[in-house]
């Protein structure tokens, strides 16, 4: 039935893939990018609620700081540049040193105080760098990349290029993240990955048409997954940039397994049917468990991780449909040549390695478990870190501009303090005094570089004359009443505290110490820093929650599928191998994990489980026939070892191309996936076969009973086994029958 279906419709299936590929590619390219830090936490979380209120009251903290070298010596150039930038519809207002000086002079601020307050904000202590503070409009916030590009065009118009000018600020960083993390930018590295996979696939298949068709199915699966995300209203971010690679790994793994099973069944009457009978169970079980592992990421509070959990779950099913459903169509149109199969058996002999492993299974098991335990100790030393600047290339223009601005002018990281004076009637001057007291308290913290509030625009000492003071306040309200430091009349006041970029303490500790230092229920701390603080803590919590949930559910499925609690628990030990080895090494060397690295844990579990199921399904079949654990493990390793190894090598070597990317999350993902694939091989092809080989043999009485129960299994007992293995099995059957007699 199945064979006749593929014989009849294989051409239509492949043509359908070929015709729909351009449409899916077009839809995939439409997927918008969004690397906004605010999306990292759910809108109903407490810190997000406070931050959203802060934005509603004071406006979004979306500013771009333009630093002009030697700008203080060219005030006309600074003013003309600010004027041109203000013509952009995405810009609300610009502040320059001269404009702020004029305001402070009008408000009778002491001359020495003017220099003090502007120093480290829009001018440096050497009096040569001038800053232009650009406040974005709502339109500019929605189109950060366009705003940054527009500002650069205005700067070029004034012939401010190269090292003469630097741009910094959250919109600049987010725009660069969108550019570097876009599909367009990463496409060249992904193409290199595909080319490497193409060469290795051809080495495995030895036929160009079949190789190109298999890789074409993989590309189709990737674009189908991305198109479904677009149609579902999803967005691309630097985490979802790894989705294409993940779908490629899973699709190629299934296709290679199906191809190998068909080659192994080449002497059967219908190789395709025989192969699908072998392949469907491990492929479906592996897909189910992998989906569970990836879906467990949705328990996280971090937006990009949740999106990846849903998207990757879709991708695993697309991989199953493509690999298990469409690969037979390829093998029907371009069938495997039996001569090539028998020649391939001599091309790469797996027997010597398998025999050595099983013969030394005890020592190998102990050595591998010791390795896993030693590296696994590093898991207790794992630490997290989130800094968007870490995602940018260290030699890139944006990161160099940011460092220059931080050194010469001001910091980009800030903690915002909101003071709620309530409905009580408090004189304006009293409020200014209270804000200044709070500023002095905040400045006591060593990580705070400087602060700014509405009080910064008033003199330290108000005039003695009440009339002069009233006139000053009236002038301030009429000329500069609309500002970003007070809201809701005079009820809410804001203090912006800039944090040292080289502070020797993490953001979460700074936040906690400032909270304890202020110790006032009417003052709330918010800003991007608290958002990062919560996201950082959730990375670690989400790492263990998602992995633990996935591991427990997969263990239950493994026990049910193997119908044995002991066998299921033993089978899950190798699946911990890649996590313990790779993440344990990160802990030993104190390498912090970020969002992208954390996400690979569940992917690694899915990869390891895939190989485990392919091996265990064959092992179960062999053990029911021989009741000899060592022989069953040896034979299963010979049957499944090559496709597991081939799939890991092809995809793992292809991942190395991603490490060439100048986008740090993509490069890290390449390193992590290549390492995890290699570590998964240790678990699936070394530890698992050796552990099962140590399983006690069945007694003669049990074996005789099982022989009677399975007496109707003649030559069909080893579907998919290599020719030499079938001969060995027949010999073993005769020897066993003689022993029983």
N, C-alpha and C positions, 0 to 999 in steps of 0.2 A: 504493500500500500504506500509506504513512505518512499520507497525506492522508485516506484512508478510515478509518484508525484514529482520528484526531482527530475526524473528523466523527461517528464512532459513540460515542466514549467521552469526549469533552471535558467533558460535563456531569458524568459520574461522577468524573472527575479533579478538577474544581473542587469538587464536593461533598465528595470525600474530603479535600481540603485544608481545607475549611471545618469538617468534623466532627472532624478530628484536631487542629486548632489548639488548642482548649481543653485537650486532654490533654497536648499537648506543652508548652503554657504552664505547666500545673500542674507537670510534671516539671522544667521549667527553673527554676521558683521554688524547688524543693527543693535546688538545688545549694548545698552549704555553702560558707562563706567561710573562708579561712585565709591570713592575712597574717603568719604567724610568721616572723621573720627567720631562724630556724634552718633553715627549709625552703629557703632560698636556695642552700644548698650540699648536695651529695650526702652521704649518711651515711658513705661510704667515703673521703671526702677527709681529709687528715691533720689539718687544723684542726678539722674536725667531730668526728673521733674523740677528739681531746684534749678538746674542749668537752663531748662526751657523757660522757667519763670524769669530768670536773670536776663535772657535774651529778649523776652517780651517787654521787660521794663526798661532795659538799658540799650537794647539793640545787640546784634550778634557781635562777638569779639572778632570781627573780620577786618583786619587792617594789613596793609602792605607798607613796609618801611623801605624807602629808597635812600641809599647812602651815596652821597656825591663826594668823591675825594677832592680835597682842596676847595670844597664848596663854600666854606665860610669866607674865603677870600674872593668869591665871585657871587655876591648876593643877588645881583640882577639875573644871573644864569639860574640860580635856584628858584627865584620867583617866577621867571618865565617858564621853567620846566613844570613847576606846580600848577601854573595857570593852564598849560596845555593838557596836563593830566586831568584837570577838573573838567575839561570839555568832554571827556568820555561819559557816556550815559550810565556806565557801570560804576562810576565814582561819585560819592556823595559830597566829599569835602577833602581838602588837603590842608595840613598844618606844616609850616616852615619855622625855622628859628626866629626869623624876623617877625612873622605874624604873631607868634606867641609872645615875643618881647613887647610888641605893641600893646597887646592885651594886658600884660602884666604891668606895663607902665601906666596904662589908663586906670588900672585898679590900685595904683600907688604902692606897688610892691617895691621893696628896697632894691637898689641896683645890684648889690652883692648877692641878694637872694635870687634875683633873676638868673644870674650866671650859675648859681648853685643848682637851681631847679632844672635848668635846661641841660646842664652837664650830665652826660650819661643817658640823655633822652633823645634830643635832636642835635646834639653837638658833643664832641669829645674833649677831653681835658687838654689835648694838644692844640685845640682851636683850629683844626684844619678840615675835619669831616663834618659835613652838614647833612642832616636827615630831613626827608619829606615824609610825613605820616599821611598815608592815603587811606581814607575811610570808604569802604565799599557800600554801594546802595544795595537794595534788595535784588535788583537785576544782576549786579556784580557778584553777589553771593551765589546766585543760581548758575552763573557762568564764570567760574573762577579762571579757567584756562583762557577764555576770551579776554578777561580783564587783564591778566598778566601779559598776554600777547599785546594788547592795546597799549599798556604802559611801556613795554619795551619799544614799540613803534614810536611813541612820543619821545622817548629818550634818544633813539637813533636819529630822529628828526633834528634834535638839538645837538647831534654829533657826540652823544654820551654813550660810548661803547667800551667794551673790554673791561679793563681793570679800573676805569674811571668811575664806574657805577656798580652798585650791588643792590639786589632785590632780596628781601626776606619777609617772612610772615607766613601764617598758616595757609592763606590762599595759594601762595607760591609753592609751598611744600605739597599741598593736596593736588594742585595742578600737575606737578612733576610726578607724583605717585600715579595719577591717572594716565599720564603719558607713558611712563616706564612700564606700568602694569597692564597696559592695553594689549589686546590681541594683536594689533598691528605691530607693535614694537617687539613682542615676543615671538612673532611668527617666524622670523629668520632662524631663531634658535630651535624652534619646533620643527622647522623644515630640515635642519641638520640632524635632529633626532630621527626623523622619518627616513632620511637617506641612510643613516647608520643601520637602522632597523631593516631597511630594504636589502642592504648588502648581506647582513647576517641571515635574513630570511632566505635569500637566494642560496646561501651556503648550505642552509638546512634543507631546502626543497629541491634545489638543483634544476629549477625550471622557471623561466622568466614570467611566463603568462600567469602561472599559478601564484607566483610571488607578488606580482603587480596587482592581481585581483584581490589577494588577501589583504595587502596594504590598502587598497582602495576601499575595501569594506571597513577597515579600521577608520579611515578618514571620514567615511560616511557616518559611522557611529558617533564620532566626535562632533560632527556638525549637526546631526540629528539631536544629540543631547543639548547642545548650545541653543539650537533653534527652539526646542521645547521650553528651555528656561526663558528665552525672550518672549515666547507666546504666553508664558505663565506670568509675565510682568516682572521678571527678575532683573537684577543688575549685575554687571561685572565688577569685581574688585580684585585686589592683588592676591586674595586667597583663591577665588574662583579661577584665577589664571592657571592653577595647577590641575583643573578639572580635565582639560584636554589630554594631558599626560596620563592621568589616572585611567580614563576611558581607553586610551591606547594600550596600557598595560593589561587591563582585564580582557579586552577584545582579542589582542594577540595571543594571550595565554590560552583562551578557550579555542581559538582557531588552530593553534599549534597542537593542542591536545587532540582535537578532532582529527587533524591531519595524521598525527602519529597513530591514533587508533585505527584509522582506515588502512594505513600502511601495515600495521600489525595483523589486520584481518584480511590481508590481500589474498591469502590462500582459501578464504571462506567462499561459499557459493555466492553470497551477496555481501561484499566487504562493507558497503555503506550501512546496511541495516545492522550488521554485526557491530560495527563501530559505534553507531548511535545507541544501541542497547547498552554498551559499556559506558559511553560518555554522558548520557543524560543525567544519571543519578549524581555523580560527583560534581558535575557542572551546576546543576540546579541547587544542590545543597550548599556548594561554595558560594553561589550567588546569593542565596537566602541569608547565609551567615554574614557575608560581606556587607549586604544591605543593612543588616541589623547593626553591624559595627559602625557603619557610616551614619546611619540614622541616629545612632546614640549621640552624635555630635550636636543634635538639636536640643539637648538638655542644657547646653551652654547658654550664658546670657549674652555672649558676644555676637553681634549681628552677622558679620561675615562668616563666622563658624557655623551658625545656624543655617545660613543660606547654602553653605557648602554641604552640610549634612543632607538637606533636601535634594540639592542638585546632584550630588554624588550617588544618592540612592536611585535616582532616575537613571544615571549613567550606568550603574551596574546591570540594570535590567536591559538597557539598550545593548550593552556588551553581550549579554546572554542571548538575546534575540539575534544579534548579528553573528556572533561566533558559532552558536549551536544551530541557528536556523538558516543562515546564508552560506556558511562555509561548505556544507554538503553540496550546494548548487555549484560552487566553484570546482569541487572535486568531481562532480558529475560531468561538467563541461570539459575539464582537463583532468581525466582520471590518472591515478598513480600507476606508473609502469612497474610491474612486478620485478623486472630486472634491476631497476633502480633501487628497489627496497632491499633485495638480497645483496646488492653491491654495497648499499649503505650500512648493512650489518657489519661488514668488514672495515668500513671507513672509520668508525669510531667505536671501539670495543669498551663497553661499560662493565663487562664481566669481572675484569681484574680488580677494579675498585670495589665493586659490590662484594666480591668474595673476601677481600681483605677486611672490609668493614665488618661483615658478619662474623668472620673468623675471630676478630678481635673486639667483638661487640661489648664485652664487659669493660675492658680498659677504655675503649672509645667513649662509652656512655659516661663513665666516671670523669674522664678528662673534660668532656663537653659540659657536663653538669657543673663541675668545678668552675669552668670558664664562665658559664652563665651566672653562677652565684656570685663570683668575685665582681664581675662587671655590674651585676644587678644591685650590689650594695650602693653603687653610685646613684641609684634612683632616689635614695633618701637625701641626697645633696642637691637635687635639682632646684634651680631657681628660675624665676621668670623676669622678663624685662620687656617693656613696650616703649619704644621711642620711634616715632615716625621717621626721624632723621637717620636712624640706623638702617632704614630700608633703602636709602639713597646711596649711590656710589660715592666713596670717599673722595675721589678725584673729580667728581662732577661739578658743574658750575653752581648749581643750587646750593649744595652743601658748603662749598667754599664761600659763597656769598653770605650764607647764614653765619658761618664762623666769623667772618670779617665784621659783620654788623654786630654780633655779640661782643666782640673784642673792642670795637671802636665806639659803639653807641649804647645799645640796650639789649636786654634779653627778650626772647620770644615767649618763653614759658611764664605764665602768670597764675597767681591764685587771686580770685576776686572775693573781697569781703563785702557783704551786703549788710548795712546797718538799718534796722527798722526802728524809727523813732515813735511809731504808733500814732495815735490820735491826740496825744497830749500836746498842748500848746507850749512849744519851746522856742525861745528866741533864736533867730537865725545865727547870731554870733555864738550862742551857746552850742548849737549844733556843730559849728565849725571847730570850736574848741574841743568838743567830744571826738570829732573825727581826727583832729591832730593828735590827741592823746592816744587814740587807737593806732594811728600811723606810727608813732614813736614806739609803741609796744611791738608792732609787727616788725619794725626795723631792727629790733633787738635780736631777731633770729639770724644766725650767721649765713643762712642760705638766701636771705632776701637782699637783693642788690639795691633797689630803691622802690619807693611807692609814689603813687600819684592819686589825687582826688580833687574835688572841687576846691578844697581848702588850699591846694597848691597855687590857685590863682589869686589869693588874697594876701595882703601883707601880714607879717608876723604880728605887728602891733597895729590895731585899728586906731584911727584918729581919736584924740581925747574929746573932741567936740561931738556930741550926739548928732548934731545937724550934719557935720561932715561925714560921719559914719552912715547916716541914713541916705545921704546923697550918693555915697559910694555904692551902697547896696542897691539902690534904685538904678544907678547907672549899669551895674553888673547884670541886674535882672532884665533891663530893657535891651541892652546891647548883646548880652551873651546868656540870656536866660535859657535858651535851648542848648543843652549839652548832654554829654554821655555819662555824667557823674551823679545826677539826681533824677528821681522819678517820682511819679504819683504826688505831684506838688513838691513838698519838701520832706515827705515821709521817708522815702528810701534813698539812702546815700551809698555810694560805691567807692571802695578803695582798691586800686589795682596794684598788687605787689608782684614785682618782677623777680623771678627766681634765678640764681646763678646757674649757668649751664654746667659749670665744673664743680658743683657742690658735691662733697664727698658723702652724700647720703641719698637714698632713693626718694622718689616723689611721695610715696605713701607715708614715709617717716616724717618728711617735711610737713605734709598736710596734718598729720596727727599732732605734731609738736606745736604747730600754729594754732590748732584748735584748743589744745591745752593751755597755750600761752594767753589766748584771748579770754577763754572761759566766760562767755556771755551768751545766754540763750537767745538774745535779740540780734545776734550777729551770726550770719551763715556764710560759710566758705564754699565757693563754687569755682567754675571755670573749667578749662580743658584738663588741667592737671588732676583734679579729682576724678574726672571721667577716666583718664588713663590709669589712675590708682585703682579704681574699681575693676577696670578691664584687666589690669595686671593680676589682681587677686583671682579674678574669675578664670583666667587662663589656667592657673594651677589647679583650682577646684574643678574646672571643666575637664581638664586632662584626666584626672583620676575618676571623676564621675562617669564620663562617657566611656572610658576604657573599661572600668569595672563593670558597668552595665552590659556592655557588649560582650565582655569575657564570660560573665555569668550566663547570659542567654545562649551564647554559642556553646558553652559547656553543656547546658541542658539539651540542646539540639544534638550535640555530638553523642551524648549518652543515649538518647532516644534512637538515633540512627544506628549506633553500634549495638544497642540492646544490652549494654553492660555498663554499670557504673564505673567499675575499675578500668575497663578499656577506654571509656570516655575521658576519665581523668588523666590517664596516661597519655592519651592522644592530644590533650590540651597543653601538656608540658612543652612540646616543641614550639607551640604557637607563642609562647612567652619569650622564646629565644631572641627574635629580632628586637623586641622591646627592651629586654634586659641588657643585651649587648650594646646596642646603639645608644639608647637613652641613658644607660648606665655609664657609658664612656663620657657622655655629655656632662653627667653629674660629677664624675671623677675629675674632669678637667675644668669644672665650674663654668661651662659654656651655658649661658641662659637660654631658655626656650621662649620663643615668641609664638604668635598665633599660627603661623605657617608650620613651624616645627611641631607644635602640639597636635595639629590636625593629622600629621602623618602617622601618629600612633594607631589610630583606628584603621587607616589604610593598610598599615603594616600587618595588623591582625587579620584583615581580609585576605591579603596576599598569602600569608602563612597558612591560613585555613584552606585556601584553594588547593595548595599542594598536598596538604594533609588529607583532604577528602579523596583526591585522586589516588593517593597511595593506599589509604585505608580500605577503600572499596575493593581494590585488587587484592589487598591482604586478606580481607574477609573471605573472598571467593577462594583464594588459595588455601587458607587455613581450614575451611570446611572440607577440602579435598584431601589434604595431606596430614592434618593435625600435627604438623611439625612447624613450630614457630620460626626457627632459624631458616628452614628452607622456604617457608611462605614469605618471610621478610626478604630473603635473597631474591626470590623470583619476582616479587612485587617491585623491588627496587630496579630489577632489570627491565620490567615492563613500563614503569612510570617514571623512572629516574631521568631518562633522556629528555622527554618533553618538558618536565619540570625544570630541568637544568637549562634547556634550550630557551624556554620562555623567559627565564630569569636573566640569562646572559643577553639575549636580544634587547629586552627592555631596559635592563640595568646599564648596559654599555650606551644605549641611546640616551639615557638620562644624563650621562656625563656631558652631553652637548649643552644641557641647560645651565651647567656651571659656568659657561662662558658669558652668560647674561650679565649686564651691568646693573640689573635690578636685583637687589640683594635677596628678596623673598624667593624669586625664581631660582637663583643660584643655590640658595640654601635647600630648596626643595629638591633640586637635582642631586646634591650631595647626600641628603637624607634618604631619598628613594633608592639611589644606587647602593648605599650602605645597608638599608633595610632589606633589599632584595638579596644581597649577598648573605646577610645574616639569616634570612628565611631559608636559604638553601642548607645552612648548617642544621637548622631545626628539622626540615622535611626530609633531607637526604642523608643525614648523618645521625642525629639524635633519635629520631622516630624509628627508623629501621633497626637501630641497635637496641633500643629499649624493647621493641616487640620481639626481637630475636632472643631475648632473655626470658621470654614467657615460657613456663614449663610445658613440656610435651604432654599430649593426651595419652592415657593408658591404652594398652592393647584392647581391653574390654570396651572402653569408650569408642576407640577407633573402629572396632568391629560393629558396634551398634550404629555408628554414623555411616559405616560402609553400607549396611543394609538399608539405612534410610535414604542413601543417595546412590543406590545401585542402578538407577536409570540415567546416569550421567556418563555416557561413553566418550566419544571423541569431542563432544561439544563442551567438555568440562573446562577448556582453556581458551575461550574466545579472546582474540586479541593478543595472544602470547606469540613471541617470536618463534620461528620454525624450530630452532635448536632447543628452545625451552619446552616446546610440546614433546619433542623426542625424549628429553630428560624426564618429563612428567610421566610419560608412558612407562619408562623404565622404572621409575619410582613406584608406580602403581603395581607393576608385576612383583617387585621386591616386597612390597607391603603385603600383597595377597599371599605370597609364599610364607612370610613371617606369621601371618594370622593362621594359616593352615598348620 
